[in-house]
Amino acid sequence: MQDISTPHQPLVSVVIATYNMGQYIGQAVESVLNQSWANLEIIVVDDGSTDNTQDVMQRFLDNKKVIYIKNENQGQPKAKNCGIKHSKGEFIAFCDADDLWEPNKLEVQMPLFSTPKIGIVYSEISNINPNNERFFRPSNEKRYSGNVIDKMLLENFVPFGTSVIRRACVEKNGMFDEQFRMGIDWDLWLRYAMDWEFAFTSEPTYIYRIWEGQMSNNYRGRYKHAHLILQKFITQHGSKIKKSVLNRAIADTYIKEANVIAKHEGLFWTPLKGILIGLRRSPGYWLAWKSLIKLIINKR
């Protein structure tokens, strides 16, 4: 597909990386094709599926907007990067294979790229269950716009599938880091936030499916990767960030990890060690003291 961008509708490339999602991948592709924004292409990267994904994708073979790539299983970061490498659009968006887009997603988000400084536009989400029943679960998470690096160091507040990014972000700051198996979007946003502004719309444009087949609650693995990603960022960009902000970010990661371990495993000494590391990094951090008090009370 040639980039047939116009000033009013630049080409948007939508990357869908999938693995054994034959039961949902057809719905995901259809939801993107049903966009009110006409100028788009869809790159579906099949990361070695062993189910009926390839059979489902047969019905899109004659659609010039859909590119289907079948690879050996290499993992999510490589699959997403493969989709980016095959994309041609001035903008790149994503959809997980078990999720859906609202029909007006791009129509809502694309106008928010109002200045060249804005590299990422994201939105709020709604939900759907395995029976395709829609519902909205109010989010308590704070969302941020503008220069967000200090906020992003404390928490990944961007629902990944809602994001639309400028190709220039990829060209300047790179694709997904394939050394990581988890937290790949946080690593990406940290790099992008150094040079680009983010824009947020509270209108839900993305439908996140909640079902039993999702990735397991591997909190130990998530925090292991969080420490690695944060250390990588500090090594590469730490000199450009206030030391107090970096210390707060390190403390926050240890403290949140401690709280999760205490909650799920009922341990005391391991969470205590994490909280104390956090306090040494950021002695005035209220979350550290609150977590310490809660840990001690629950031990009694």
C-alpha positions in Angstrom: 0.0 0.0 0.0 1.3 3.4 -0.9 1.1 6.2 1.6 -1.8 8.2 0.2 -1.9 10.7 3.0 -3.7 14.0 2.5 -3.6 17.1 4.7 -6.9 16.1 6.1 -6.4 12.4 6.5 -2.8 11.2 6.8 -2.3 7.4 6.5 -2.6 5.6 9.9 -0.9 2.2 10.2 -2.6 -0.1 12.7 -0.4 -2.9 14.1 -2.2 -6.0 15.6 0.2 -8.6 17.0 -1.6 -11.8 17.7 -0.9 -15.3 19.2 -3.6 -17.9 19.4 -6.4 -15.4 19.4 -8.5 -16.9 16.6 -11.6 -16.5 18.6 -11.2 -12.7 18.7 -8.9 -11.6 16.0 -11.6 -11.3 13.4 -13.6 -8.9 15.6 -10.5 -6.8 16.2 -9.7 -6.4 12.5 -13.4 -5.7 11.7 -13.5 -3.0 14.4 -10.5 -1.2 12.8 -11.9 -1.6 9.3 -15.2 0.0 10.5 -13.4 3.3 11.3 -15.0 6.5 10.1 -11.3 7.4 9.2 -10.9 5.9 5.8 -7.1 6.3 5.2 -5.6 3.4 7.2 -3.8 0.1 6.8 -3.8 -2.9 9.1 -0.8 -5.0 9.7 -1.7 -8.3 11.5 1.4 -10.1 12.7 0.7 -13.7 13.6 3.4 -14.7 16.1 3.3 -18.4 15.4 -0.3 -19.1 16.3 -1.3 -22.8 16.4 -5.1 -22.2 16.6 -7.4 -21.2 13.8 -6.0 -17.6 13.4 -4.8 -18.3 9.9 -8.2 -19.6 8.8 -10.0 -16.6 10.3 -7.7 -14.2 8.5 -8.5 -15.8 5.1 -11.7 -13.7 4.8 -9.5 -10.5 4.7 -7.2 -11.7 2.0 -8.9 -9.6 -0.7 -9.0 -6.5 1.4 -6.2 -4.2 0.3 -6.2 -2.5 3.6 -5.2 -5.6 5.5 -1.7 -7.1 5.5 -1.3 -10.6 7.1 2.2 -11.7 8.2 2.7 -15.2 9.6 5.9 -15.7 11.6 7.5 -18.2 13.9 6.8 -17.5 17.6 9.3 -14.9 18.7 7.4 -13.0 21.4 5.3 -9.8 21.6 8.1 -7.2 21.2 9.4 -8.7 18.0 5.9 -9.2 16.6 5.0 -5.5 17.3 8.3 -4.4 15.8 7.6 -6.5 12.7 4.3 -4.7 12.3 6.0 -1.3 12.6 8.7 -2.2 10.1 6.0 -3.2 7.5 4.0 0.0 8.2 3.9 3.0 5.8 1.7 5.5 7.7 2.7 8.9 9.0 1.1 7.7 12.2 1.1 4.3 13.9 -1.6 2.9 16.2 -2.2 -0.5 17.9 -4.9 -2.9 18.8 -4.5 -6.0 20.9 -6.0 -9.0 19.1 -8.7 -9.6 21.8 -9.8 -5.9 22.0 -11.8 -3.6 19.8 -11.8 0.0 18.5 -14.7 2.4 18.7 -15.8 3.4 15.1 -14.7 7.0 15.7 -11.4 6.3 17.4 -9.1 8.0 14.9 -11.7 10.8 14.1 -11.5 11.7 17.8 -7.8 11.3 18.4 -6.1 12.5 15.2 -7.1 16.2 15.6 -5.3 16.2 18.9 -2.0 16.1 17.0 -2.4 19.9 17.0 1.3 20.8 17.1 4.5 19.0 16.0 5.5 18.6 19.6 2.7 16.2 20.3 4.0 12.7 19.6 1.5 10.5 21.4 -2.3 10.8 21.7 -4.1 8.4 24.0 -7.6 8.0 25.5 -9.8 6.5 28.1 -11.1 3.0 27.7 -14.4 1.1 28.0 -14.7 -2.7 28.5 -16.3 -5.8 27.0 -16.6 -9.3 28.4 -16.2 -12.7 26.7 -19.9 -12.6 25.7 -19.4 -9.3 23.8 -21.4 -7.4 26.5 -20.2 -3.9 26.8 -19.7 -2.1 30.2 -17.8 0.8 31.5 -15.6 0.5 34.6 -14.7 4.0 35.9 -11.0 4.4 36.3 -9.3 5.9 39.3 -6.1 6.4 37.4 -5.0 9.9 36.7 -4.1 10.7 33.0 -1.7 13.4 32.0 -1.0 15.6 29.0 2.0 17.7 27.9 5.5 17.1 29.2 4.8 13.9 31.3 8.2 12.4 31.9 8.2 13.0 35.7 4.7 11.4 35.9 5.6 8.6 33.6 8.6 7.6 35.8 6.1 6.9 38.7 3.4 5.1 36.7 2.5 4.0 33.2 -0.8 5.8 32.9 -1.3 5.3 29.2 -3.7 2.4 28.2 -1.4 1.0 25.5 -4.0 0.0 22.9 -5.5 3.6 22.9 -2.2 5.1 21.7 -1.6 6.7 18.4 2.0 7.8 17.7 3.9 9.8 15.1 6.2 7.9 13.0 8.8 10.5 13.9 8.8 9.1 17.4 9.9 5.8 16.1 12.5 7.3 13.9 14.0 9.4 16.7 13.5 7.2 19.7 13.3 3.7 18.4 10.8 0.8 18.5 10.1 -1.7 21.3 13.1 -3.0 23.2 13.2 -6.7 22.4 15.2 -7.6 25.5 12.2 -7.1 27.6 9.2 -9.6 27.8 7.1 -7.4 30.0 6.6 -3.6 30.5 7.6 -2.9 26.9 5.1 -0.1 26.5 6.5 1.7 29.7 10.0 1.5 28.3 8.7 3.0 25.1 6.8 5.8 26.7 9.8 6.7 29.0 12.0 7.2 25.9 9.3 9.1 24.0 8.5 11.3 26.9 12.0 12.7 26.8 11.4 14.4 23.5 7.6 14.5 22.9 4.5 15.7 24.5 1.5 13.5 25.2 -2.2 14.4 24.6 -5.2 12.8 26.3 -8.9 12.6 25.5 -11.3 11.4 28.2 -13.6 10.0 25.5 -13.2 6.2 25.4 -12.0 5.1 22.0 -10.8 1.6 22.9 -12.7 -1.4 24.1 -10.6 -3.6 26.4 -11.8 -7.1 26.8 -11.7 -8.7 30.3 -11.6 -12.5 30.2 -9.9 -15.5 31.9 -7.4 -16.1 29.0 -5.5 -12.9 29.6 -1.9 -12.8 30.7 -1.5 -14.2 34.2 -1.0 -12.0 37.2 2.8 -12.4 37.2 3.5 -9.5 39.5 7.0 -10.8 40.4 7.9 -10.8 36.7 6.3 -7.4 36.1 8.4 -5.7 38.9 11.6 -7.5 37.9 11.2 -5.9 34.5 10.2 -2.6 36.0 13.5 -2.4 37.9 15.4 -3.3 34.7 13.6 -0.8 32.6 14.0 2.0 35.2 17.7 1.2 35.5 18.1 1.3 31.7 16.4 4.7 31.6 18.6 6.1 34.4 21.7 4.9 32.6 20.7 6.5 29.3 18.9 9.6 30.5 19.4 10.0 34.2 21.6 13.0 33.9 18.7 15.0 32.3 16.3 14.3 35.2 16.3 15.8 38.7 17.9 13.5 41.2 14.9 13.8 43.5 12.6 12.7 40.7 14.7 9.6 40.0 15.0 8.7 43.7 11.2 9.0 44.0 10.7 6.8 40.9 13.1 4.1 42.3 11.4 4.3 45.7 8.0 4.0 44.2 8.9 0.9 42.3 10.3 -0.9 45.4 7.4 0.2 47.6 4.6 -0.8 45.2 6.4 -4.2 44.6 6.5 -4.6 48.4 2.8 -3.9 48.8 1.9 -6.4 46.1 4.0 -9.1 47.6 2.7 -8.5 51.1 -0.9 -8.6 49.8 -0.6 -11.7 47.7 2.0 -13.8 49.6 1.5 -12.6 53.2 5.2 -12.1 53.7 6.8 -9.6 56.0 10.6 -9.5 55.7 10.7 -9.3 51.9 8.2 -6.4 51.7 10.0 -4.7 54.6 13.3 -4.8 52.8 11.7 -3.2 49.7 10.0 -0.4 51.8 13.2 0.4 53.6 15.0 0.7 50.3 12.3 3.1 49.2 12.7 5.2 52.4 16.4 5.5 51.9 15.8 6.8 48.4 13.0 9.1 49.3 12.7 9.6 53.1 9.7 12.0 52.9 7.6 9.8 50.5 4.2 9.4 52.2 3.5 6.1 50.4 6.6 4.5 52.0 5.5 5.5 55.5 1.9 4.5 54.9 3.1 1.1 53.5 5.4 0.6 56.5 2.6 1.2 59.0 0.2 -1.1 57.2 2.8 -3.8 57.0 3.5 -3.7 60.7 -0.2 -3.5 61.7 -1.0 -6.6 59.5 1.8 -8.6 61.1 0.3 -8.3 64.6 
